[in-house]
Amino acid sequence: MQTSKWGITQTAAVRLKWPSTILLTFALAVPAFAALGGDVSSVEADRAQMNATVAVTESNGYTVHEIKAATGTVVREYVSAEGKVFGITWHGPFIPDMHQFLGTYYQQYLAGVKAHHEAGPGRRPLLIQQPGLVLQNIGHMRSYSGKAYDPGLLPQGIAADAIR
């Protein structure tokens, strides 16, 4: 059996790797971002991830957290009085990390994108209308905009048009 210069055998070194690998796996699996349907308390994590600033605006029955990245991308997270993110918009030179901002809706998004591509070739706006997810994305290189929301999470009396 070989021993390293630190006096650790090869078997002991392998045993040390397993706990750290398991911890890393769990750390990466824990959602740390305010995503569609998620909680408002993690908007700060989104700001940090985008290396951005946040401005909060109060509206009738909800708040808007506007996150501006140095890259020029702006993401707005619409949060109900109960603290749930019910809508998200974006515009700027880059599409934001959709996995980050769609959270548990990300698989629905991927299915919608796949259906969009299977519908035929060509460049056209992406429109996904599924139960629980409406998403629109339009643009071209260096100029994108879009929105996503869950109609079931819209606060009472707030229309989908408020998400802009």
Secondary structure as UniProt FT lines:
FT   TURN            5..6
FT   HELIX           10..29
FT   TURN            36..37
FT   HELIX           40..42
FT   HELIX           43..50
FT   STRAND          52..59
FT   TURN            60..61
FT   STRAND          62..69
FT   TURN            70..71
FT   STRAND          74..80
FT   TURN            81..82
FT   STRAND          84..92
FT   HELIX           98..102
FT   HELIX           103..105
FT   HELIX           106..118
FT   STRAND          126..130
FT   TURN            131..132
FT   STRAND          133..140
FT   TURN            141..142
FT   STRAND          143..149
FT   HELIX           151..153
FT   TURN            156..157
FT   HELIX           160..162
//
